[in-house]
Amino acid sequence: GWVYVSNSEVGNGGGGVGAITFNSNGVPIDYKMILNNTNLNCGGGKTPWGSWVSCEEYGNETVGFLGQCWQTDPLGERKSVMTSMGGSGGKFESM
């Protein structure tokens, strides 16, 4: 089987990352949110070690650029963590 991971580009804390697990026949067998309460998760990418990094494209010049990059586990076994790439915030299109 495999896991399909997708960002959710929603604001007001409604963004995040969802993961759909398929069995070896391509039948969906599970769905879960693996990252919640983020904003405008625009792009992301798979790491060589199998995690997914989701990037927030959040903020503006008035309030500041507040987005972060989050490393997530497509299997949902490990808690999502903010990466050091985000630092003190930014507006990240993708990684």
HUCOR-V544040 format. One record per residue. N is the residue number from 0. SS is DSSP state (H for helix, E for strand, C for the rest). PSI is psi in whole degrees, -180 to 180 (NA if undefined). Layout:
n=N ss=SS psi=PSI
n=N ss=SS psi=PSI
//
This chain:
n=0 ss=C psi=-175
n=1 ss=E psi=172
n=2 ss=E psi=129
n=3 ss=E psi=126
n=4 ss=E psi=137
n=5 ss=E psi=135
n=6 ss=E psi=156
n=7 ss=E psi=110
n=8 ss=C psi=69
n=9 ss=C psi=142
n=10 ss=C psi=-170
n=11 ss=C psi=37
n=12 ss=C psi=7
n=13 ss=C psi=3
n=14 ss=E psi=-179
n=15 ss=E psi=-154
n=16 ss=E psi=132
n=17 ss=E psi=154
n=18 ss=E psi=126
n=19 ss=E psi=124
n=20 ss=E psi=132
n=21 ss=E psi=147
n=22 ss=C psi=-179
n=23 ss=C psi=-14
n=24 ss=C psi=3
n=25 ss=C psi=14
n=26 ss=C psi=127
n=27 ss=E psi=131
n=28 ss=E psi=-11
n=29 ss=E psi=151
n=30 ss=E psi=138
n=31 ss=E psi=152
n=32 ss=E psi=127
n=33 ss=E psi=-5
n=34 ss=E psi=130
n=35 ss=E psi=167
n=36 ss=E psi=37
n=37 ss=E psi=-180
n=38 ss=C psi=130
n=39 ss=C psi=56
n=40 ss=E psi=92
n=41 ss=E psi=-60
n=42 ss=E psi=173
n=43 ss=E psi=-171
n=44 ss=E psi=155
n=45 ss=E psi=137
n=46 ss=C psi=162
n=47 ss=C psi=-22
n=48 ss=C psi=8
n=49 ss=C psi=0
n=50 ss=C psi=173
n=51 ss=E psi=128
n=52 ss=E psi=122
n=53 ss=E psi=135
n=54 ss=E psi=131
n=55 ss=E psi=127
n=56 ss=E psi=76
n=57 ss=C psi=132
n=58 ss=E psi=175
n=59 ss=E psi=-180
n=60 ss=C psi=-23
n=61 ss=C psi=-52
n=62 ss=C psi=-14
n=63 ss=E psi=164
n=64 ss=E psi=111
n=65 ss=C psi=-3
n=66 ss=E psi=159
n=67 ss=C psi=170
n=68 ss=E psi=131
n=69 ss=E psi=127
n=70 ss=E psi=124
n=71 ss=E psi=160
n=72 ss=C psi=112
n=73 ss=C psi=-26
n=74 ss=C psi=-11
n=75 ss=C psi=19
n=76 ss=C psi=-25
n=77 ss=C psi=146
n=78 ss=C psi=143
n=79 ss=C psi=144
n=80 ss=E psi=146
n=81 ss=E psi=135
n=82 ss=C psi=166
n=83 ss=C psi=-12
n=84 ss=C psi=-33
n=85 ss=C psi=-30
n=86 ss=C psi=-126
n=87 ss=C psi=13
n=88 ss=C psi=159
n=89 ss=E psi=-171
n=90 ss=E psi=94
n=91 ss=C psi=117
n=92 ss=C psi=-44
n=93 ss=C psi=179
n=94 ss=C psi=NA
//
